[in-house]
Amino acid sequence: MRVEAFSFGSIRIDGVTYTHDVMIDRGTSASARRSHPRSSATPLGTPLSMEEDIPWKCLRLVIGTGTGRLPVMDEVKHEARCRQLELVILPTAEAIRELNKHPDEVNAILHVTC
């Protein structure tokens, strides 16, 4: 699995272009439109919350925050600590570089806008 290209609004993984957020679970990509619970919306958008499908089965979870504006709720950070996994939160371009270092060992959620 390799992220080949990223630009605002799209990402290409193994030759497939996605125009929405993507979840990567144990080295495989799966398009995963994030659910957007209105109850947690902020002026910056809908944060990543525990209401979403998060690929927890890993030792390291990378979250790409678009241009850096996707909020990650404290409950997600707390859950990562409880599960004793390393949580890495970076703008998506930086998150992709981190993911490409060890693609089979890292799970990720990559936000492609904002």
N, CA, C and O atoms as CSV, one atom per row, in Angstrom:
chain,resi,resn,atom,element,x,y,z
A,1,MET,N,N,0.849,-1.169,0.000
A,1,MET,CA,C,0.000,0.000,0.000
A,1,MET,C,C,0.893,1.230,0.000
A,1,MET,O,O,1.809,1.350,0.814
A,2,ARG,N,N,0.614,2.140,-0.923
A,2,ARG,CA,C,1.431,3.349,-1.022
A,2,ARG,C,C,0.562,4.524,-1.429
A,2,ARG,O,O,-0.199,4.451,-2.394
A,3,VAL,N,N,0.690,5.611,-0.675
A,3,VAL,CA,C,0.029,6.855,-1.039
A,3,VAL,C,C,0.887,7.505,-2.110
A,3,VAL,O,O,2.054,7.816,-1.869
A,4,GLU,N,N,0.319,7.710,-3.288
A,4,GLU,CA,C,1.087,8.189,-4.430
A,4,GLU,C,C,0.963,9.687,-4.655
A,4,GLU,O,O,1.912,10.325,-5.112
A,5,ALA,N,N,-0.192,10.254,-4.341
A,5,ALA,CA,C,-0.396,11.683,-4.579
A,5,ALA,C,C,-1.469,12.213,-3.637
A,5,ALA,O,O,-2.394,11.500,-3.247
A,6,PHE,N,N,-1.315,13.491,-3.283
A,6,PHE,CA,C,-2.299,14.147,-2.429
A,6,PHE,C,C,-2.386,15.610,-2.843
A,6,PHE,O,O,-1.370,16.281,-3.026
A,7,SER,N,N,-3.598,16.085,-2.984
A,7,SER,CA,C,-3.847,17.506,-3.169
A,7,SER,C,C,-5.188,17.800,-2.518
A,7,SER,O,O,-5.956,16.884,-2.222
A,8,PHE,N,N,-5.466,19.060,-2.300
A,8,PHE,CA,C,-6.708,19.425,-1.622
A,8,PHE,C,C,-7.892,18.756,-2.317
A,8,PHE,O,O,-8.130,18.987,-3.503
A,9,GLY,N,N,-8.623,17.937,-1.591
A,9,GLY,CA,C,-9.829,17.306,-2.115
A,9,GLY,C,C,-9.646,15.944,-2.743
A,9,GLY,O,O,-10.631,15.315,-3.128
A,10,SER,N,N,-8.405,15.460,-2.864
A,10,SER,CA,C,-8.223,14.117,-3.421
A,10,SER,C,C,-6.908,13.511,-2.955
A,10,SER,O,O,-5.955,14.205,-2.603
A,11,ILE,N,N,-6.903,12.187,-2.969
A,11,ILE,CA,C,-5.716,11.425,-2.593
A,11,ILE,C,C,-5.682,10.172,-3.465
A,11,ILE,O,O,-6.724,9.566,-3.712
A,12,ARG,N,N,-4.492,9.776,-3.934
A,12,ARG,CA,C,-4.363,8.571,-4.750
A,12,ARG,C,C,-3.548,7.542,-3.981
A,12,ARG,O,O,-2.422,7.802,-3.558
A,13,ILE,N,N,-4.150,6.364,-3.811
A,13,ILE,CA,C,-3.509,5.269,-3.084
A,13,ILE,C,C,-3.525,4.045,-3.986
A,13,ILE,O,O,-4.588,3.592,-4.409
A,14,ASP,N,N,-2.352,3.516,-4.277
A,14,ASP,CA,C,-2.231,2.332,-5.130
A,14,ASP,C,C,-3.023,2.470,-6.423
A,14,ASP,O,O,-3.691,1.529,-6.853
A,15,GLY,N,N,-2.948,3.647,-7.041
A,15,GLY,CA,C,-3.593,3.872,-8.324
A,15,GLY,C,C,-5.064,4.242,-8.281
A,15,GLY,O,O,-5.662,4.507,-9.324
A,16,VAL,N,N,-5.664,4.266,-7.090
A,16,VAL,CA,C,-7.079,4.615,-6.948
A,16,VAL,C,C,-7.177,6.006,-6.332
A,16,VAL,O,O,-6.564,6.275,-5.299
A,17,THR,N,N,-7.948,6.888,-6.966
A,17,THR,CA,C,-8.123,8.247,-6.457
A,17,THR,C,C,-9.407,8.333,-5.649
A,17,THR,O,O,-10.476,7.926,-6.105
A,18,TYR,N,N,-9.284,8.871,-4.445
A,18,TYR,CA,C,-10.422,9.077,-3.549
A,18,TYR,C,C,-10.647,10.576,-3.405
A,18,TYR,O,O,-9.692,11.348,-3.321
A,19,THR,N,N,-11.898,10.978,-3.377
A,19,THR,CA,C,-12.228,12.401,-3.235
A,19,THR,C,C,-12.877,12.682,-1.889
A,19,THR,O,O,-13.595,13.668,-1.726
A,20,HIS,N,N,-12.620,11.811,-0.936
A,20,HIS,CA,C,-13.128,11.989,0.420
A,20,HIS,C,C,-12.147,11.347,1.386
A,20,HIS,O,O,-11.178,10.708,0.974
A,21,ASP,N,N,-12.402,11.520,2.648
A,21,ASP,CA,C,-11.503,10.980,3.669
A,21,ASP,C,C,-11.302,9.479,3.479
A,21,ASP,O,O,-12.191,8.768,3.010
A,22,VAL,N,N,-10.114,9.021,3.854
A,22,VAL,CA,C,-9.747,7.623,3.661
A,22,VAL,C,C,-9.251,7.050,4.981
A,22,VAL,O,O,-8.543,7.710,5.741
A,23,MET,N,N,-9.640,5.804,5.231
A,23,MET,CA,C,-9.148,5.081,6.387
A,23,MET,C,C,-8.249,3.961,5.881
A,23,MET,O,O,-8.601,3.249,4.941
A,24,ILE,N,N,-7.102,3.810,6.500
A,24,ILE,CA,C,-6.175,2.736,6.143
A,24,ILE,C,C,-6.043,1.835,7.354
A,24,ILE,O,O,-5.682,2.283,8.443
A,25,ASP,N,N,-6.341,0.557,7.153
A,25,ASP,CA,C,-6.346,-0.408,8.247
A,25,ASP,C,C,-5.414,-1.553,7.903
A,25,ASP,O,O,-5.685,-2.334,6.990
A,26,ARG,N,N,-4.328,-1.650,8.627
A,26,ARG,CA,C,-3.339,-2.718,8.486
A,26,ARG,C,C,-2.830,-2.905,7.061
A,26,ARG,O,O,-2.790,-4.017,6.536
A,27,GLY,N,N,-2.444,-1.786,6.451
A,27,GLY,CA,C,-1.798,-1.853,5.152
A,27,GLY,C,C,-2.727,-1.920,3.956
A,27,GLY,O,O,-2.261,-2.002,2.819
A,28,THR,N,N,-4.027,-1.889,4.186
A,28,THR,CA,C,-4.964,-1.869,3.069
A,28,THR,C,C,-5.750,-0.580,3.122
A,28,THR,O,O,-6.046,-0.078,4.207
A,29,SER,N,N,-6.093,-0.036,1.970
A,29,SER,CA,C,-6.868,1.199,1.965
A,29,SER,C,C,-8.332,0.874,1.740
A,29,SER,O,O,-8.676,-0.061,1.018
A,30,ALA,N,N,-9.164,1.643,2.356
A,30,ALA,CA,C,-10.598,1.500,2.166
A,30,ALA,C,C,-11.195,2.892,2.209
A,30,ALA,O,O,-10.962,3.647,3.153
A,31,SER,N,N,-11.954,3.224,1.204
A,31,SER,CA,C,-12.578,4.540,1.239
A,31,SER,C,C,-13.570,4.545,2.391
A,31,SER,O,O,-14.342,3.603,2.568
A,32,ALA,N,N,-13.539,5.586,3.146
A,32,ALA,CA,C,-14.405,5.649,4.323
A,32,ALA,C,C,-14.875,7.079,4.513
A,32,ALA,O,O,-14.175,7.905,5.100
A,33,ARG,N,N,-16.032,7.353,4.025
A,33,ARG,CA,C,-16.581,8.676,4.274
A,33,ARG,C,C,-16.876,8.777,5.758
A,33,ARG,O,O,-17.609,7.963,6.320
A,34,ARG,N,N,-16.301,9.772,6.370
A,34,ARG,CA,C,-16.529,9.952,7.805
A,34,ARG,C,C,-17.964,10.350,8.044
A,34,ARG,O,O,-18.543,11.115,7.273
A,35,SER,N,N,-18.541,9.831,9.114
A,35,SER,CA,C,-19.856,10.309,9.520
A,35,SER,C,C,-19.645,11.681,10.145
A,35,SER,O,O,-18.575,11.954,10.688
A,36,HIS,N,N,-20.619,12.517,10.077
A,36,HIS,CA,C,-20.483,13.871,10.592
A,36,HIS,C,C,-21.570,14.166,11.611
A,36,HIS,O,O,-22.579,14.785,11.275
A,37,PRO,N,N,-21.379,13.730,12.856
A,37,PRO,CA,C,-22.383,14.001,13.879
A,37,PRO,C,C,-22.485,15.499,14.154
A,37,PRO,O,O,-21.515,16.116,14.594
A,38,ARG,N,N,-23.617,16.066,13.908
A,38,ARG,CA,C,-23.815,17.504,14.071
A,38,ARG,C,C,-23.603,17.964,15.509
A,38,ARG,O,O,-23.257,19.123,15.741
A,39,SER,N,N,-23.803,17.085,16.461
A,39,SER,CA,C,-23.697,17.481,17.870
A,39,SER,C,C,-22.296,17.962,18.236
A,39,SER,O,O,-22.136,18.695,19.212
A,40,SER,N,N,-21.283,17.565,17.474
A,40,SER,CA,C,-19.917,17.934,17.827
A,40,SER,C,C,-19.294,18.936,16.855
A,40,SER,O,O,-18.087,19.171,16.907
A,41,ALA,N,N,-20.093,19.527,15.974
A,41,ALA,CA,C,-19.559,20.481,14.996
A,41,ALA,C,C,-19.018,21.726,15.691
A,41,ALA,O,O,-19.570,22.188,16.689
A,42,THR,N,N,-17.920,22.262,15.140
A,42,THR,CA,C,-17.302,23.482,15.637
A,42,THR,C,C,-17.155,24.440,14.456
A,42,THR,O,O,-17.418,24.046,13.319
A,43,PRO,N,N,-16.741,25.686,14.693
A,43,PRO,CA,C,-16.513,26.591,13.561
A,43,PRO,C,C,-15.471,26.067,12.574
A,43,PRO,O,O,-15.469,26.476,11.413
A,44,LEU,N,N,-14.591,25.175,13.012
A,44,LEU,CA,C,-13.567,24.610,12.130
A,44,LEU,C,C,-14.059,23.377,11.393
A,44,LEU,O,O,-13.338,22.838,10.553
A,45,GLY,N,N,-15.266,22.918,11.687
A,45,GLY,CA,C,-15.800,21.734,11.025
A,45,GLY,C,C,-16.154,20.664,12.034
A,45,GLY,O,O,-16.201,20.914,13.238
A,46,THR,N,N,-16.400,19.479,11.532
A,46,THR,CA,C,-16.789,18.364,12.387
A,46,THR,C,C,-15.545,17.612,12.833
A,46,THR,O,O,-14.830,17.058,11.998
A,47,PRO,N,N,-15.273,17.582,14.127
A,47,PRO,CA,C,-14.045,16.934,14.607
A,47,PRO,C,C,-14.109,15.415,14.510
A,47,PRO,O,O,-15.186,14.824,14.422
A,48,LEU,N,N,-12.936,14.803,14.530
A,48,LEU,CA,C,-12.849,13.352,14.601
A,48,LEU,C,C,-13.250,12.947,16.009
A,48,LEU,O,O,-12.631,13.372,16.985
A,49,SER,N,N,-14.291,12.119,16.114
A,49,SER,CA,C,-14.822,11.751,17.427
A,49,SER,C,C,-14.917,10.236,17.564
A,49,SER,O,O,-14.674,9.500,16.608
A,50,MET,N,N,-15.267,9.784,18.740
A,50,MET,CA,C,-15.438,8.363,19.013
A,50,MET,C,C,-16.660,7.791,18.311
A,50,MET,O,O,-16.821,6.571,18.268
A,51,GLU,N,N,-17.517,8.627,17.765
A,51,GLU,CA,C,-18.699,8.154,17.041
A,51,GLU,C,C,-18.330,7.567,15.684
A,51,GLU,O,O,-19.181,6.981,15.014
A,52,GLU,N,N,-17.082,7.715,15.273
A,52,GLU,CA,C,-16.656,7.267,13.953
A,52,GLU,C,C,-15.937,5.930,14.019
A,52,GLU,O,O,-15.512,5.481,15.083
A,53,ASP,N,N,-15.813,5.318,12.875
A,53,ASP,CA,C,-15.125,4.035,12.752
A,53,ASP,C,C,-13.621,4.309,12.714
A,53,ASP,O,O,-13.090,4.733,11.687
A,54,ILE,N,N,-12.943,4.067,13.824
A,54,ILE,CA,C,-11.509,4.339,13.935
A,54,ILE,C,C,-10.769,3.003,13.933
A,54,ILE,O,O,-11.133,2.102,14.689
A,55,PRO,N,N,-9.742,2.859,13.101
A,55,PRO,CA,C,-9.006,1.588,13.025
A,55,PRO,C,C,-8.028,1.423,14.194
A,55,PRO,O,O,-6.832,1.678,14.049
A,56,TRP,N,N,-8.531,1.006,15.327
A,56,TRP,CA,C,-7.749,0.939,16.559
A,56,TRP,C,C,-6.748,-0.212,16.612
A,56,TRP,O,O,-5.813,-0.157,17.411
A,57,LYS,N,N,-6.904,-1.248,15.796
A,57,LYS,CA,C,-6.057,-2.441,15.912
A,57,LYS,C,C,-4.674,-2.185,15.315
A,57,LYS,O,O,-4.371,-2.596,14.195
A,58,CYS,N,N,-3.849,-1.498,16.095
A,58,CYS,CA,C,-2.497,-1.139,15.658
A,58,CYS,C,C,-1.704,-0.681,16.873
A,58,CYS,O,O,-2.248,-0.546,17.969
A,59,LEU,N,N,-0.421,-0.445,16.669
A,59,LEU,CA,C,0.412,0.148,17.712
A,59,LEU,C,C,0.585,1.639,17.482
A,59,LEU,O,O,0.958,2.386,18.386
A,60,ARG,N,N,0.303,2.062,16.235
A,60,ARG,CA,C,0.484,3.466,15.871
A,60,ARG,C,C,-0.648,3.886,14.947
A,60,ARG,O,O,-0.890,3.249,13.922
A,61,LEU,N,N,-1.340,4.957,15.309
A,61,LEU,CA,C,-2.430,5.496,14.511
A,61,LEU,C,C,-2.075,6.905,14.085
A,61,LEU,O,O,-1.841,7.778,14.920
A,62,VAL,N,N,-2.037,7.124,12.765
A,62,VAL,CA,C,-1.714,8.430,12.207
A,62,VAL,C,C,-3.004,9.087,11.733
A,62,VAL,O,O,-3.778,8.491,10.984
A,63,ILE,N,N,-3.225,10.316,12.177
A,63,ILE,CA,C,-4.391,11.074,11.734
A,63,ILE,C,C,-3.898,12.269,10.938
A,63,ILE,O,O,-3.172,13.122,11.450
A,64,GLY,N,N,-4.309,12.315,9.671
A,64,GLY,CA,C,-3.999,13.450,8.806
A,64,GLY,C,C,-5.137,14.449,8.903
A,64,GLY,O,O,-6.292,14.109,8.651
A,65,THR,N,N,-4.814,15.673,9.265
A,65,THR,CA,C,-5.834,16.683,9.576
A,65,THR,C,C,-6.084,17.663,8.432
A,65,THR,O,O,-6.425,18.820,8.680
A,66,GLY,N,N,-5.921,17.221,7.187
A,66,GLY,CA,C,-6.079,18.137,6.062
A,66,GLY,C,C,-4.938,19.142,6.084
A,66,GLY,O,O,-3.769,18.758,6.119
A,67,THR,N,N,-5.268,20.411,6.063
A,67,THR,CA,C,-4.232,21.451,6.148
A,67,THR,C,C,-3.868,21.744,7.597
A,67,THR,O,O,-3.115,22.676,7.879
A,68,GLY,N,N,-4.401,20.951,8.506
A,68,GLY,CA,C,-4.123,21.129,9.926
A,68,GLY,C,C,-5.329,21.609,10.699
A,68,GLY,O,O,-5.229,21.907,11.889
A,69,ARG,N,N,-6.476,21.687,10.030
A,69,ARG,CA,C,-7.654,22.273,10.655
A,69,ARG,C,C,-8.662,21.263,11.204
A,69,ARG,O,O,-9.579,21.655,11.926
A,70,LEU,N,N,-8.518,19.981,10.884
A,70,LEU,CA,C,-9.472,18.994,11.395
A,70,LEU,C,C,-9.240,18.803,12.889
A,70,LEU,O,O,-8.177,18.331,13.292
A,71,PRO,N,N,-10.217,19.163,13.711
A,71,PRO,CA,C,-10.049,18.950,15.147
A,71,PRO,C,C,-10.159,17.462,15.501
A,71,PRO,O,O,-10.954,16.735,14.907
A,72,VAL,N,N,-9.362,17.022,16.465
A,72,VAL,CA,C,-9.445,15.667,16.999
A,72,VAL,C,C,-9.897,15.811,18.443
A,72,VAL,O,O,-9.222,16.448,19.251
A,73,MET,N,N,-11.047,15.214,18.769
A,73,MET,CA,C,-11.613,15.387,20.104
A,73,MET,C,C,-10.731,14.728,21.165
A,73,MET,O,O,-10.047,13.737,20.907
A,74,ASP,N,N,-10.769,15.304,22.358
A,74,ASP,CA,C,-9.982,14.782,23.480
A,74,ASP,C,C,-10.325,13.328,23.792
A,74,ASP,O,O,-9.461,12.571,24.236
A,75,GLU,N,N,-11.572,12.932,23.565
A,75,GLU,CA,C,-11.969,11.550,23.854
A,75,GLU,C,C,-11.218,10.558,22.963
A,75,GLU,O,O,-10.957,9.434,23.390
A,76,VAL,N,N,-10.868,10.946,21.746
A,76,VAL,CA,C,-10.081,10.088,20.853
A,76,VAL,C,C,-8.661,9.976,21.391
A,76,VAL,O,O,-8.086,8.888,21.412
A,77,LYS,N,N,-8.099,11.089,21.822
A,77,LYS,CA,C,-6.747,11.077,22.387
A,77,LYS,C,C,-6.701,10.226,23.657
A,77,LYS,O,O,-5.746,9.482,23.880
A,78,HIS,N,N,-7.728,10.341,24.475
A,78,HIS,CA,C,-7.814,9.555,25.713
A,78,HIS,C,C,-7.901,8.062,25.400
A,78,HIS,O,O,-7.226,7.248,26.031
A,79,GLU,N,N,-8.732,7.711,24.431
A,79,GLU,CA,C,-8.889,6.301,24.055
A,79,GLU,C,C,-7.570,5.726,23.539
A,79,GLU,O,O,-7.238,4.578,23.834
A,80,ALA,N,N,-6.828,6.505,22.781
A,80,ALA,CA,C,-5.521,6.046,22.285
A,80,ALA,C,C,-4.583,5.760,23.456
A,80,ALA,O,O,-3.876,4.753,23.453
A,81,ARG,N,N,-4.577,6.648,24.463
A,81,ARG,CA,C,-3.737,6.409,25.652
A,81,ARG,C,C,-4.179,5.144,26.371
A,81,ARG,O,O,-3.341,4.348,26.795
A,82,CYS,N,N,-5.482,4.950,26.513
A,82,CYS,CA,C,-6.003,3.753,27.195
A,82,CYS,C,C,-5.616,2.476,26.460
A,82,CYS,O,O,-5.346,1.449,27.083
A,83,ARG,N,N,-5.593,2.546,25.149
A,83,ARG,CA,C,-5.237,1.385,24.334
A,83,ARG,C,C,-3.720,1.234,24.185
A,83,ARG,O,O,-3.246,0.290,23.553
A,84,GLN,N,N,-2.977,2.148,24.758
A,84,GLN,CA,C,-1.520,2.158,24.744
A,84,GLN,C,C,-0.961,2.135,23.327
A,84,GLN,O,O,-0.024,1.398,23.021
A,85,LEU,N,N,-1.558,2.957,22.473
A,85,LEU,CA,C,-1.020,3.086,21.127
A,85,LEU,C,C,-0.550,4.508,20.910
A,85,LEU,O,O,-1.038,5.449,21.535
A,86,GLU,N,N,0.398,4.641,20.021
A,86,GLU,CA,C,0.939,5.951,19.712
A,86,GLU,C,C,-0.008,6.651,18.744
A,86,GLU,O,O,-0.337,6.110,17.689
A,87,LEU,N,N,-0.437,7.835,19.099
A,87,LEU,CA,C,-1.318,8.637,18.264
A,87,LEU,C,C,-0.504,9.781,17.684
A,87,LEU,O,O,0.063,10.588,18.420
A,88,VAL,N,N,-0.451,9.848,16.356
A,88,VAL,CA,C,0.307,10.885,15.664
A,88,VAL,C,C,-0.694,11.732,14.890
A,88,VAL,O,O,-1.397,11.228,14.014
A,89,ILE,N,N,-0.754,13.018,15.216
A,89,ILE,CA,C,-1.693,13.933,14.566
A,89,ILE,C,C,-0.882,14.979,13.816
A,89,ILE,O,O,-0.154,15.768,14.419
A,90,LEU,N,N,-1.019,14.974,12.479
A,90,LEU,CA,C,-0.235,15.854,11.617
A,90,LEU,C,C,-1.102,16.346,10.459
A,90,LEU,O,O,-2.102,15.709,10.129
A,91,PRO,N,N,-0.737,17.466,9.838
A,91,PRO,CA,C,-1.403,17.817,8.583
A,91,PRO,C,C,-1.248,16.638,7.612
A,91,PRO,O,O,-0.246,15.925,7.656
A,92,THR,N,N,-2.231,16.436,6.744
A,92,THR,CA,C,-2.259,15.238,5.900
A,92,THR,C,C,-0.986,15.040,5.083
A,92,THR,O,O,-0.520,13.906,4.972
A,93,ALA,N,N,-0.409,16.080,4.514
A,93,ALA,CA,C,0.817,15.920,3.725
A,93,ALA,C,C,1.941,15.311,4.567
A,93,ALA,O,O,2.669,14.441,4.090
A,94,GLU,N,N,2.083,15.760,5.803
A,94,GLU,CA,C,3.107,15.212,6.705
A,94,GLU,C,C,2.725,13.809,7.162
A,94,GLU,O,O,3.587,12.940,7.296
A,95,ALA,N,N,1.433,13.585,7.403
A,95,ALA,CA,C,0.958,12.264,7.827
A,95,ALA,C,C,1.248,11.217,6.753
A,95,ALA,O,O,1.586,10.078,7.072
A,96,ILE,N,N,1.119,11.596,5.495
A,96,ILE,CA,C,1.405,10.674,4.393
A,96,ILE,C,C,2.874,10.285,4.396
A,96,ILE,O,O,3.198,9.112,4.206
A,97,ARG,N,N,3.761,11.235,4.605
A,97,ARG,CA,C,5.192,10.912,4.672
A,97,ARG,C,C,5.456,9.921,5.815
A,97,ARG,O,O,6.227,8.975,5.656
A,98,GLU,N,N,4.826,10.141,6.939
A,98,GLU,CA,C,4.977,9.247,8.089
A,98,GLU,C,C,4.422,7.856,7.769
A,98,GLU,O,O,5.044,6.844,8.094
A,99,LEU,N,N,3.273,7.812,7.143
A,99,LEU,CA,C,2.634,6.548,6.782
A,99,LEU,C,C,3.477,5.780,5.767
A,99,LEU,O,O,3.610,4.561,5.878
A,100,ASN,N,N,4.039,6.461,4.795
A,100,ASN,CA,C,4.822,5.790,3.759
A,100,ASN,C,C,6.124,5.193,4.284
A,100,ASN,O,O,6.710,4.333,3.626
A,101,LYS,N,N,6.587,5.630,5.456
A,101,LYS,CA,C,7.798,5.046,6.048
A,101,LYS,C,C,7.573,3.593,6.428
A,101,LYS,O,O,8.455,2.759,6.221
A,102,HIS,N,N,6.402,3.272,6.982
A,102,HIS,CA,C,6.076,1.926,7.459
A,102,HIS,C,C,4.613,1.624,7.138
A,102,HIS,O,O,3.806,1.513,8.060
A,103,PRO,N,N,4.247,1.488,5.875
A,103,PRO,CA,C,2.838,1.391,5.503
A,103,PRO,C,C,2.094,0.173,6.053
A,103,PRO,O,O,0.879,0.232,6.240
A,104,ASP,N,N,2.791,-0.915,6.312
A,104,ASP,CA,C,2.104,-2.106,6.805
A,104,ASP,C,C,1.991,-2.149,8.319
A,104,ASP,O,O,1.331,-3.033,8.865
A,105,GLU,N,N,2.623,-1.209,9.002
A,105,GLU,CA,C,2.641,-1.219,10.459
A,105,GLU,C,C,1.785,-0.127,11.084
A,105,GLU,O,O,1.650,-0.066,12.306
A,106,VAL,N,N,1.207,0.737,10.253
A,106,VAL,CA,C,0.514,1.911,10.763
A,106,VAL,C,C,-0.905,1.964,10.207
A,106,VAL,O,O,-1.120,1.711,9.022
A,107,ASN,N,N,-1.857,2.288,11.051
A,107,ASN,CA,C,-3.213,2.583,10.597
A,107,ASN,C,C,-3.343,4.091,10.481
A,107,ASN,O,O,-2.611,4.843,11.125
A,108,ALA,N,N,-4.290,4.524,9.647
A,108,ALA,CA,C,-4.402,5.969,9.435
A,108,ALA,C,C,-5.818,6.379,9.058
A,108,ALA,O,O,-6.591,5.598,8.502
A,109,ILE,N,N,-6.128,7.621,9.377
A,109,ILE,CA,C,-7.304,8.320,8.880
A,109,ILE,C,C,-6.752,9.576,8.228
A,109,ILE,O,O,-6.081,10.378,8.878
A,110,LEU,N,N,-7.037,9.745,6.947
A,110,LEU,CA,C,-6.486,10.873,6.208
A,110,LEU,C,C,-7.622,11.776,5.718
A,110,LEU,O,O,-8.450,11.370,4.902
A,111,HIS,N,N,-7.640,12.981,6.224
A,111,HIS,CA,C,-8.637,13.992,5.850
A,111,HIS,C,C,-8.100,14.715,4.624
A,111,HIS,O,O,-6.949,15.151,4.623
A,112,VAL,N,N,-8.914,14.850,3.579
A,112,VAL,CA,C,-8.400,15.413,2.326
A,112,VAL,C,C,-8.838,16.853,2.056
A,112,VAL,O,O,-8.463,17.429,1.034
A,113,THR,N,N,-9.614,17.430,2.944
A,113,THR,CA,C,-10.025,18.829,2.764
A,113,THR,C,C,-9.727,19.626,4.038
A,113,THR,O,O,-9.218,19.084,5.019
A,114,CYS,N,N,-10.038,20.858,4.005
A,114,CYS,CA,C,-9.813,21.866,5.073
A,114,CYS,C,C,-8.416,21.753,5.588
A,114,CYS,O,O,-8.026,22.504,6.483
